[in-house]
Amino acid sequence: MDRRALRLANLLVDNDPDDCVLEFALAGPTLRFTADTFIALTGADFSARLDGAEHHSIVRYPYIAVRSFLSVHPAVVYMAISPLPEGV
């Protein structure tokens, strides 16, 4: 486990540094968000397709429910999730 990547993912979405995260190794999921959400992806080299746009390395994004999709193709990636605050 990469504790630095785990803690960084949580800090990027204002979670407690030791909160739970999702860990993807070798194969990642395709997710659809049903609530407005912040996500952060950290870890080894990876590519993520976020609403059709390709991203690499450390990522932090607000997602709006229903129209947002995430597909990750990782080596090892940590994903932290946090509710999107009102007015963002």
LOMARFI-907058 format. One line per field, with one value per atom (N, C-alpha, C, CB): residue in one letter; atom name; z, x, y. Coordinates in steps of 0.2 Angstrom, whole numbers. Each point is the difference from the previous one (the first is absolute). Last residue first. Glycine has a CB too. Example, Ala and Ser with C-alpha at 12.3 -4.5 7.8 and 13.67 -1.06 7.14 Angstrom:
BEGIN
residu <- (S|S|S|S|A|A|A|A)
atome <- (N|CA|C|CB|N|CA|C|CB)
z <- (35|1|3|-10|10|0|0|6)
x <- (64|4|-4|6|-4|-4|4|-9)
y <- (-11|6|5|-3|-25|6|6|-6)
***
This chain:
BEGIN
residu <- (V|V|V|V|G|G|G|G|E|E|E|E|P|P|P|P|L|L|L|L|P|P|P|P|S|S|S|S|I|I|I|I|A|A|A|A|M|M|M|M|Y|Y|Y|Y|V|V|V|V|V|V|V|V|A|A|A|A|P|P|P|P|H|H|H|H|V|V|V|V|S|S|S|S|L|L|L|L|F|F|F|F|S|S|S|S|R|R|R|R|V|V|V|V|A|A|A|A|I|I|I|I|Y|Y|Y|Y|P|P|P|P|Y|Y|Y|Y|R|R|R|R|V|V|V|V|I|I|I|I|S|S|S|S|H|H|H|H|H|H|H|H|E|E|E|E|A|A|A|A|G|G|G|G|D|D|D|D|L|L|L|L|R|R|R|R|A|A|A|A|S|S|S|S|F|F|F|F|D|D|D|D|A|A|A|A|G|G|G|G|T|T|T|T|L|L|L|L|A|A|A|A|I|I|I|I|F|F|F|F|T|T|T|T|D|D|D|D|A|A|A|A|T|T|T|T|F|F|F|F|R|R|R|R|L|L|L|L|T|T|T|T|P|P|P|P|G|G|G|G|A|A|A|A|L|L|L|L|A|A|A|A|F|F|F|F|E|E|E|E|L|L|L|L|V|V|V|V|C|C|C|C|D|D|D|D|D|D|D|D|P|P|P|P|D|D|D|D|N|N|N|N|D|D|D|D|V|V|V|V|L|L|L|L|L|L|L|L|N|N|N|N|A|A|A|A|L|L|L|L|R|R|R|R|L|L|L|L|A|A|A|A|R|R|R|R|R|R|R|R|D|D|D|D|M|M|M|M)
atome <- (N|CA|C|CB|N|CA|C|CB|N|CA|C|CB|N|CA|C|CB|N|CA|C|CB|N|CA|C|CB|N|CA|C|CB|N|CA|C|CB|N|CA|C|CB|N|CA|C|CB|N|CA|C|CB|N|CA|C|CB|N|CA|C|CB|N|CA|C|CB|N|CA|C|CB|N|CA|C|CB|N|CA|C|CB|N|CA|C|CB|N|CA|C|CB|N|CA|C|CB|N|CA|C|CB|N|CA|C|CB|N|CA|C|CB|N|CA|C|CB|N|CA|C|CB|N|CA|C|CB|N|CA|C|CB|N|CA|C|CB|N|CA|C|CB|N|CA|C|CB|N|CA|C|CB|N|CA|C|CB|N|CA|C|CB|N|CA|C|CB|N|CA|C|CB|N|CA|C|CB|N|CA|C|CB|N|CA|C|CB|N|CA|C|CB|N|CA|C|CB|N|CA|C|CB|N|CA|C|CB|N|CA|C|CB|N|CA|C|CB|N|CA|C|CB|N|CA|C|CB|N|CA|C|CB|N|CA|C|CB|N|CA|C|CB|N|CA|C|CB|N|CA|C|CB|N|CA|C|CB|N|CA|C|CB|N|CA|C|CB|N|CA|C|CB|N|CA|C|CB|N|CA|C|CB|N|CA|C|CB|N|CA|C|CB|N|CA|C|CB|N|CA|C|CB|N|CA|C|CB|N|CA|C|CB|N|CA|C|CB|N|CA|C|CB|N|CA|C|CB|N|CA|C|CB|N|CA|C|CB|N|CA|C|CB|N|CA|C|CB|N|CA|C|CB|N|CA|C|CB|N|CA|C|CB|N|CA|C|CB|N|CA|C|CB|N|CA|C|CB|N|CA|C|CB|N|CA|C|CB|N|CA|C|CB|N|CA|C|CB|N|CA|C|CB|N|CA|C|CB|N|CA|C|CB|N|CA|C|CB|N|CA|C|CB|N|CA|C|CB|N|CA|C|CB|N|CA|C|CB)
z <- (-26|-4|-7|9|10|-3|-4|9|10|-3|-3|8|-6|4|-3|6|-11|-3|4|-11|20|-3|-2|8|-9|5|-3|6|-10|-2|6|-8|-2|5|-2|7|-17|-2|7|-12|1|6|-2|8|-23|1|6|-12|-4|7|1|5|-27|3|7|-7|-11|4|1|6|-18|-3|4|-11|13|2|-2|10|-14|-1|1|-9|14|1|-2|10|-13|0|1|-8|10|1|0|7|-8|-6|1|-3|22|-6|-6|5|16|0|-7|12|-8|0|-1|-3|12|-4|1|-1|5|3|-6|7|-2|-4|4|-11|10|5|-4|10|-14|-3|6|-11|3|6|-3|8|-27|7|5|-6|-19|3|6|-11|-8|5|2|4|-25|3|5|-11|4|-1|4|-1|0|-7|0|-4|25|-5|-7|10|3|4|-4|9|-9|-5|5|-10|15|2|-5|12|-7|-4|3|-10|22|-2|-5|11|7|-7|-2|-3|29|-6|-6|6|14|0|-6|5|1|1|-1|8|-10|-2|1|-9|17|-1|-1|8|-8|1|-1|-5|12|-2|0|5|-10|4|-2|0|-2|-2|5|-4|-3|4|-2|10|-20|0|5|-2|-16|7|0|1|-14|-1|6|-11|2|5|-3|9|-15|-3|5|-13|20|-2|-5|12|-10|4|-3|2|0|-4|4|-7|15|-7|-4|5|19|-2|-6|12|6|-6|-2|-4|26|-3|-6|12|5|-4|-3|-3|28|-7|-4|2|25|-5|-7|8|12|-2|-5|2|9|1|-2|9|-10|-4|1|2|-1|5|-4|10|-26|4|6|-9|-12|7|5|-5|-18|0|7|-9|4|-6|0|-6|23|1|-6|7|-8|5|1|5|-20|-3|5|-7|15|-4|-4|-2|16|4|-4|9|-20|4|4|1|-11|-5|3|-9|23|-2|-5|2|5|5|-2|9|-22|0|4|-12|12|0|0|6)
x <- (-104|6|-2|6|-21|2|6|-5|1|-5|3|-8|23|-3|-5|10|-3|1|-3|1|8|-6|2|-7|25|-3|-6|11|10|-6|-3|-3|27|-3|-7|11|8|-5|-4|-1|26|-5|-5|10|7|-3|-4|0|19|-3|-2|7|-5|5|-3|11|-29|6|5|-8|-14|4|7|-6|-22|7|4|-4|-20|3|7|-9|-15|7|2|-1|-21|3|7|-9|-15|7|2|1|-23|3|8|-9|-6|-3|4|-11|17|-3|-3|-3|25|-8|-3|1|25|-5|-7|8|19|-7|-4|1|26|-5|-7|6|23|-5|-6|8|17|-6|-5|1|26|-4|-6|9|2|3|-5|10|-19|6|2|4|-27|5|5|-10|-11|6|4|0|-27|6|6|-6|-18|2|7|-11|0|-5|3|-5|23|-5|-5|8|12|-4|-6|3|23|-7|-4|3|23|-4|-7|8|18|-7|-3|-1|24|-2|-7|12|-9|4|-2|4|-16|3|5|-10|-15|7|3|-1|-23|3|8|-9|-17|7|3|1|-27|4|8|-10|-17|7|4|0|-28|6|6|-6|-23|6|5|-8|-7|-1|6|-6|4|-7|-2|-2|23|-2|-7|12|3|-4|-3|-4|27|-5|-5|8|11|-3|-6|3|21|-7|-2|-2|27|-4|-7|9|15|-6|-4|1|21|0|-6|7|-10|6|-1|4|-16|-1|7|-10|-4|6|-1|6|-20|-1|7|-12|8|0|-1|8|-11|1|0|-6|16|-7|1|-5|22|0|-7|9|-4|5|0|7|-29|5|6|-9|-4|-2|5|-6|5|-2|-2|-3|12|-8|-2|-1|24|-2|-8|10|1|1|-2|10|-11|-5|1|0|16|-7|-5|3|19|-1|-7|13|-7|-1|-1|7|-2|-6|-2|1|20|-5|-7|8|10|1|-6|12|-9|-3|0|3|-2|3|-3|3|-2|-4|4|-9)
y <- (125|-1|-2|-4|8|6|-1|6|-24|5|6|-4|-18|5|4|0|-26|7|5|-5|-20|4|7|-6|-14|4|4|2|-23|3|4|-10|-3|3|3|2|-21|5|2|-5|-7|1|5|-3|-15|6|0|3|-17|0|7|-10|4|-5|-1|4|4|1|-5|6|6|-6|1|0|9|1|-7|7|10|-6|0|-2|16|0|-7|8|12|-7|0|-4|21|-1|-8|11|0|1|-1|9|-13|-3|1|2|14|-7|-1|1|14|1|-7|13|-6|-4|2|-10|20|-1|-3|10|-14|3|0|-4|-2|2|3|1|-17|3|2|-6|-3|2|4|-1|-14|2|2|4|-3|-4|3|-4|4|4|-5|7|-2|-5|4|-6|9|3|-4|11|-17|0|3|1|-2|3|0|7|-16|4|4|0|-21|4|3|-8|0|0|4|-1|-12|4|-1|-1|-2|-3|5|-6|1|3|-4|2|-2|-2|3|-10|21|-6|0|-6|19|1|-7|10|5|-6|2|-4|14|1|-6|9|4|-6|2|-7|18|1|-7|12|-7|-3|3|-10|8|5|-2|9|-29|6|4|-6|-14|1|6|-12|1|3|2|5|-25|6|3|-5|-11|2|5|-3|-18|6|1|-3|-8|-1|6|-5|-8|5|-1|8|-23|1|5|-11|7|-3|1|-9|16|-3|-4|-1|20|-4|-2|6|4|-2|-4|1|18|-6|-1|2|9|1|-6|10|1|-6|3|-8|23|-3|-5|11|4|-8|-3|1|23|-3|-8|10|6|-2|-4|0|15|-5|-1|-6|21|3|-6|11|-13|1|2|-8|5|3|2|-5|-9|7|4|-3|-20|2|8|-12|1|0|3|-11|8|6|0|-1|-17|6|6|-5|-16|0|6|-12|10|1|0|-6|1|7|1|0|-22|4|8|-9|-15|6|5|-2|-26|6|6|-6)
***
